[in-house]
Amino acid sequence: MTITAQLSHSVKLPSGAGLVNGFAFEGRGDASRRALLHNGHELEVYNLGEIFSGELAPTAVFPVPWKGWDRGVNSVSPDATFAVFSGQRAVRAISSDGKQLWEYRHGCWGPELGHPHTGDEQEVCRGLEHGSCRISDDGRLVWAHVMHGADGHDWQECWVVLDARDGHELARLPLDSAASGSHHVSHPDGLHMGLCIGMGQDGILLHWARWDGKRLTSWDVNEGLDRILMDVHKGLEGFLTVEHYGANVRLHALDGAVLAEGAPESGDDENPACWDYGGGFIDAESIIASTVDSDEDAGRARHWILDARTLHVRGNVSYPTGPVASYARPLGDGTWLTYNGKNGTLDRWTTAPS
């Protein structure tokens, strides 16, 4: 079955690829959804609704604290008054006027044991490994995946909860991971936070936690799993994952129990299609998933609509503009984004009325 997409909005945005690839969005709904884009040594914050209304100026701009550091996943407060940056040796909060609010020091993500530091905070040590951070939806907490240990000795990765006002540590969870990178997903219930840790060829670890003001309650869903955390939706109790190599997508209850599973329908025995890591909930009823990386035929449909509860494939997406080669970034409100790298256009789609 073919499902026709209908163009809702389109805007020229040269940096718009970052809104489709990676972890650029925070908040929900056009009024509060923040789009985070890196531009040189600055982190620019946009309001998605304003972008499609023609207002292409950022609502806030934050200087990146470490000019040589371009890794880590950063976060911006709901009111865009401060940003929190995940550095190689610290988590740092910066106000909208560029002033440092606080800093939480931690061990170095550089992989060499006992490697020295010159004392220059702009020094970037060898390696691509990094952590991530996420400000809670109420702006009160900062969740951060960090390294602890002195100069690489007795290191251990930890998940920490920080007070957003001054950066002091409220709770710490030791982790059994050796990350290449990580990202957070905030649950729309405003209580739970998910942490997905990528360890390269060693697989994926996935944790959930909540902080009730006094105690950190956490659990992992890693037994027998090797899955990337993709998305959550306020209309459903669970969360969506994709298998490390794209064999299937699964819907899980919050405790990790598998509620549904769906495999790609395209490809053949010699060249089976695989789901990409991008995709998620169009709304509480539908999911969009992509096989861009594994569908080598440019004329083949590469985006697929799945039932959000059963993960059965409803059909492939047909675009009136022709095949779309980018990932799809669903927004949870019935629309999704794609990016046309040839003309620098960010497009917003919905399904056409049947």
N, C-alpha and C positions, 0 to 999 in steps of 0.2 A: 504494500500500500504506500502511496505517495502522499505526503502531507505538505501542502503549499504554505510557504512562509509569506507574510505580508510585512512590507517595510513600514515601520512606525516613525522612525526618525533617522536622520543621517547628518553627519557633521564632519568637516575637515579637521582632523586632529593628528598632526604628524607624530605625536608621542602616544597615540591611542593604542598601539600594540600592547603596551604595558597594562591596559585595562582588560585585555583578553587573556594574556599569558601571565601566570604568576598569581600573587596574592595582593592585589591592588585595592580591594574594596573592604570597607568597614561600615557598620551601620546597615539599616534596612529601610527601604522606602526612599523615594527621590528626595524628600525633604531632609533626611538625616544621613543618607548614604554618602560616604566620603570616598573619593577616588584619590589614591596616593600614587604619585608619579615622581620618579627621580629625574632631575635635570641637572647634570653636572654635579656640583657640590651642594645642591639644594634638594629638599624634599618639598614638592608642590602638592597642595591639597585642593581638590576641586569638588564642587557639589554636582552630582550627576545630572540632576534636573536642570541646573543652570547651563551645563554644557550643551544640552540638547535644545535649550532656549536661545542659544547663540552667545551666551556669556562665557568666553573662553579664558578669562583671567582667573588665576587661582584665588581661592578665598583666604589662603594662608600659605606662607613660604617659610620653611625652617632650614637653617644651615646644618649640613651634616657635620657632626663634631670632629670626625677624623677624616681629613681630606684624602688619605691614601686607602681608606677602608670602604669598599663598595659591596660588602656582603651583609648577611644578617637580614632579618625581616623586622621592619620597624612598625610603629603604630602611632596614631594620632587620637587625641581625646575627642569625645563626642562633640564638644563645643569648639574644637580646633584651636584651643588656647595654648596647648602644649603638645609636644611630640616626645616619644620615648624611642631611643635608638639602641639597637642591639649591636654592640661593638665587639672587638676581638678580646678585650680585657675588661670591659665595663658595660653596664647599662646606664644610659645618661638621658635625663629629661631636659628638654630645651623649651623655653617659652616662645611665644609667637614673635617676640621682639629680639630673639636670638640669645637670650641670657640663659646660662646654666641654672637649673633649679635644684638638681641634686644628681648624685652619681652613686651607683652601686658597683663596687669593684668586685671582680671575680678572676679566676684563673684564666690563663691564655689558651685560646683555641688553637694556637700553633701546635703542630703535632710533634715537634722535636723535644725529647726529654731533656730537661735542664738547660734549654736554650736561654741565653741572656737577653736582657732588655737594656737599651742604652739610657733609659730614663726619659726619652722623648715620647710623649704620648701619641704622636703621629706615626710612630714606627709601626709598620705592619709586618708581622712575622710570616714565615713561609707557611703555605697551605691554604686550602680553600674552605676548610671547615668553619662552620658558624652556627650560632644559635638563632633565637627569634624571641620576640616579645609581643604582648598584646594587652592593650588597656581594656578593662572591663567595660561593658556597655553603659554602666552608670558612672564611669570615670573615676571610681574610687580605688581600684586595684590595678596593679601591673603584674601580669603573669610573664615569667621570663625563663627560657631554657638557657642555662649558663654552665660554665665549667668551673669547678672548684679544685684547688690544689695549688701548691707553690711552685711556680716555674716549671710546671709539667710533672712534678713529683707527686705521687699518691693522688693523681687526678681522679675526679669522678664527676660525671655530668649530673646536674640537679635541675629540678623544676622548682622555682621559687615564686612565692607570692609576696609582692611588695606593696607598701602603702604608697599610693600615687601622690600623696601630698609631700612626702619627704624621702621616699625611697627606702625606708627601713624595712627589714625583712620580717614578715609576719609568719611565714611557714616555709619549710623546705622539704622536698621529696627527693631522696637519692634515686638515681636512675641506673639501670644496667644497660647502657647504650654506648656506642662509639659513633657519634653522628658525623655525617658529612654536612647535614643541614636539617632544618626543622621548620614547621609552621604551626600556628595556632588557628583554631576555629572556635568562635564564640557561639555557644548555643543560644537560640532566640528566647529561651526561658529566662535569660539574664542571670542564671545561677551557675551553670556548668561551663567548663572550658575544656576543649580538646587539644591535645598536643600530638602531632604526627612527626616522628623522627625518622629521617632517611639515613640509612647506613650503607649506601652504595650496594655492592654485590652481596652484602651481609643482610639485606632486607630492610624491613620497615617495622617500627614499634609504634603503638598507638595507645595513648592514655587519656582518661577522662578524670576530672576532679571538680570539687566545689569547695568554697571557703565560706563558712557560716558566720564568720566574725570571731570565732574562737578555735575552730578545729578544721584542719584540711582533711577531707575525705576523698580518696583517690582509688582508682582501679584501672587495670590494663585489660586490653582485649587482644592479647598477643598469642595466646596458646593456639598453636596450629595455624596461625594467620600470618600473612605477609601482605598487608593492605595499606593503601594510601587513603587518608581521610579526605573526602571530596567536599561534602556539603551537608548542611542540615536545613530544615524548614520548620517554621513555627506551626504549620498545620499538621505536622507529623511528630510522633514521639521519638523516632529513631534518627539515624544518620546514615549517610551513603559512603561507601568505599569502593575502590577499584583494586583488583589484584595487581601486585607489583609489576607484572609483565602484561597486564591488560586482558587476561583470560576471561574475566567476568566482572560485573558490578554486583554489589550486594547492599541490601537494606538491612540495617541492624537495629534492634532495640538498644536503648542506652546502655544496657549491661553487656552488650556485644552479641547477644543471641541473633542468629540469622533469621530474618523474616521473609526474605525473597532474594532470588538470584537471577541475573540475566546475562546471556552471552551474545556477542555480535553475530549477525546473520550474514554479513558479507564475507568475501574472500572464498578460498577453496582449500582443499586438503594440503596442497603444496605451499600456498601462501595465505594462511588463515589471517583474517582481520583481528585486530586487537583494539580494545578500548584505550583511548588516551586518558591521561590524568585529568584533563579539563572536562568540565561538564557539571551537572547537578540539577537542582530543582527549578524548573520553569515556574511552577506553582505547586500547590499541595496535591495536584492530580497528575502532573506530567514531569518527566525528566528528559533532559537533552544530553546525549552522549555523542562522542566523536570517534571516528576511526581515521582521522586525517593522516596520522603517521604511518598507518599500515595499508591504506587504500592507495595503491600506486597509480591507478588510472584517474587522471585529472577529471574525466567526465563522469566518474562514478559518484553517487550520492555519499557524502561523508558525515552527515549529521543525522541522528536518529532520535525519534521521540519514543520514550518508554512510559508505560504505566507506572506511576510513582509507588504503588503498593505491591504490584506483582512483578514489576520489572520486565514484563513482556513487551517486546518491540511492537509498537503500533504502526510504525512506518518510517520511511526515510524522508528527509526534508528536501523539498524542491524550492530553490530560490529563483525569483523572477529575473534576477540579474545574472544568472548562470551559476556554475559550481563555485562554492565558497571554500577556500583552502585554509582558512584560519580555524583555530579552536573556537568553540562557542562558550560564552560566559553567561549563564542564566542569572537572572536578577531576583527570582522568587516571586515576582508580581505578575507573571504571565508573559514576560518578555525575556529576550536574551540578546547579547551583543556578539558581533563578529567584526573583524578588522580587515580592510582591504589594503594590503601593503603597497600595491601598485599606485594607488592614488591617495593614500593616507586618509582614508575615510573610515570613521567609526560608525557602524550601522546598528540600529536597534530593531528587533523583529518581534512579531507575534504570529500566531497561526491564523491563517485566513479563515473567515467563516465558511463552514461547510455547506 
